[in-house]
Amino acid sequence: MTNPEAMRSVTITRTSAGKFRATNARGGTFDFGSGGDDQFTPVELLLTAIAGCSAIDVDILTSRRSEPTTFDVTAAGEKLRDEQHNHMGPITVRFEVSFPEGAEGDAARSVYPDAVERSHDRLCTVSRTVQLGADVTMQIAGESGD
């Protein structure tokens, strides 16, 4: 049984050739495209979602102790086309986070490695879904009782 409070959705609308707008249930929007300009592509959005989800986890767990002085997260991987068709190869998420000197910074530094590990192993819904795999079903409206 589906929990309505756990459901997440976005609607994608074509705005012009190769350009789209995603709208979430709260009314937020994000424009993206097919890569012919500086807009994010869907693959870049996937990398953003993976890095962003873990960045949020790590920030929550560390900033309780100290505000970071730097906080950068990079996600990278190779886009492949092989016998499995188009897909991403292994993705690496690299954290570069530093905290100020002193007791609060020391406290944040002490939990930082564990925060990254907890995000990877348990907390980040996005990377956990990619790692575990999730069925994706494509439907055409009107053909499945819609």
C-alpha positions as CSV (number, residue, x, y, z in Angstrom):
1,M,0.0,0.0,0.0
2,T,1.3,3.4,-1.0
3,N,1.8,6.0,1.7
4,P,0.5,9.3,0.2
5,E,2.7,11.4,2.5
6,A,5.8,9.5,1.2
7,M,5.0,10.1,-2.5
8,R,7.2,12.5,-4.5
9,S,6.6,13.7,-8.0
10,V,7.7,16.2,-10.6
11,T,6.0,17.3,-13.8
12,I,8.2,18.0,-16.9
13,T,6.9,20.5,-19.5
14,R,8.6,21.2,-22.8
15,T,9.2,24.9,-23.1
16,S,11.0,24.9,-26.5
17,A,13.2,22.6,-28.6
18,G,15.5,20.8,-26.3
19,K,14.4,22.8,-23.2
20,F,12.2,21.7,-20.4
21,R,10.9,22.9,-17.0
22,A,10.4,20.6,-14.0
23,T,7.8,21.6,-11.5
24,N,7.5,20.0,-8.1
25,A,4.4,19.5,-6.0
26,R,5.3,22.7,-3.9
27,G,5.4,24.8,-7.1
28,G,9.1,25.1,-7.4
29,T,10.6,25.1,-10.9
30,F,13.9,24.2,-12.5
31,D,14.8,24.6,-16.2
32,F,17.0,22.1,-17.9
33,G,17.9,21.0,-21.4
34,S,19.5,18.6,-23.8
35,G,23.0,20.1,-23.5
36,G,23.2,22.6,-26.3
37,D,23.8,25.5,-23.8
38,D,24.7,26.1,-20.2
39,Q,21.5,24.6,-18.7
40,F,21.9,21.3,-16.8
41,T,21.3,18.1,-18.6
42,P,19.4,15.2,-17.1
43,V,22.7,13.3,-16.4
44,E,24.1,16.4,-14.6
45,L,20.9,16.6,-12.6
46,L,21.4,13.0,-11.6
47,L,24.9,13.9,-10.4
48,T,23.5,17.0,-8.7
49,A,20.8,14.9,-6.9
50,I,23.4,12.4,-5.6
51,A,25.9,15.0,-4.4
52,G,23.2,17.3,-3.1
53,C,21.4,14.6,-1.1
54,S,24.6,13.6,0.6
55,A,25.7,17.3,1.0
56,I,22.5,17.9,2.9
57,D,23.0,14.9,5.2
58,V,26.6,15.8,6.0
59,D,25.7,19.5,6.5
60,I,23.0,18.6,9.0
61,L,25.2,16.2,11.0
62,T,28.3,18.5,11.1
63,S,26.9,22.0,11.3
64,R,25.2,21.2,14.5
65,R,28.7,21.4,16.0
66,S,30.2,24.1,13.8
67,E,29.5,26.2,10.7
68,P,31.9,25.0,8.0
69,T,34.4,27.4,6.5
70,T,34.3,25.6,3.2
71,F,31.8,23.1,1.9
72,D,32.2,21.7,-1.7
73,V,31.0,18.4,-3.0
74,T,31.7,17.1,-6.5
75,A,30.0,14.2,-8.2
76,A,31.6,12.8,-11.3
77,G,31.4,9.7,-13.5
78,E,31.7,8.7,-17.1
79,K,28.7,8.5,-19.4
80,L,29.0,5.2,-21.2
81,R,27.5,3.6,-24.3
82,D,28.2,-0.1,-24.5
83,E,26.4,-3.4,-24.7
84,Q,24.2,-2.2,-21.8
85,H,23.3,0.9,-23.9
86,N,23.5,4.4,-22.4
87,H,24.3,4.5,-18.7
88,M,26.7,6.0,-16.2
89,G,29.8,4.2,-15.0
90,P,30.9,4.3,-11.4
91,I,30.2,7.7,-9.8
92,T,32.5,9.3,-7.3
93,V,31.3,11.9,-4.8
94,R,34.2,13.9,-3.3
95,F,33.7,16.0,-0.2
96,E,36.0,19.0,0.6
97,V,34.8,20.4,3.9
98,S,36.7,22.3,6.5
99,F,35.8,23.8,9.8
100,P,37.3,26.6,11.9
101,E,39.9,26.0,14.6
102,G,38.7,25.5,18.1
103,A,36.5,23.1,20.1
104,E,33.4,23.5,17.9
105,G,35.5,22.9,14.7
106,D,37.1,19.9,16.3
107,A,33.7,18.5,17.2
108,A,32.5,18.9,13.6
109,R,35.7,17.4,12.2
110,S,35.3,14.4,14.5
111,V,31.9,13.5,13.1
112,Y,32.6,14.5,9.5
113,P,33.9,11.1,8.2
114,D,31.1,9.2,9.9
115,A,28.5,11.7,8.5
116,V,29.8,11.0,5.0
117,E,29.7,7.2,5.6
118,R,26.2,7.4,7.1
119,S,24.9,9.3,4.2
120,H,26.4,6.8,1.8
121,D,25.3,3.7,3.7
122,R,21.9,4.7,5.1
123,L,20.6,8.3,4.7
124,C,20.8,9.6,1.2
125,T,17.7,8.4,-0.6
126,V,19.1,9.3,-4.0
127,S,22.4,7.4,-3.9
128,R,20.8,4.5,-2.0
129,T,18.2,4.2,-4.8
130,V,20.8,4.3,-7.5
131,Q,22.9,1.7,-5.6
132,L,20.0,-0.6,-4.9
133,G,18.2,-0.1,-8.2
134,A,14.5,0.8,-8.6
135,D,12.1,-0.3,-11.1
136,V,11.2,2.4,-13.6
137,T,7.9,2.0,-15.5
138,M,7.1,4.1,-18.6
139,Q,3.4,4.7,-19.3
140,I,1.5,6.4,-22.1
141,A,-1.5,8.3,-20.9
142,G,-4.7,6.7,-22.1
143,E,-3.2,3.2,-22.6
144,S,-3.2,2.0,-19.1
145,G,-6.6,3.1,-17.8
146,D,-5.5,6.8,-17.2
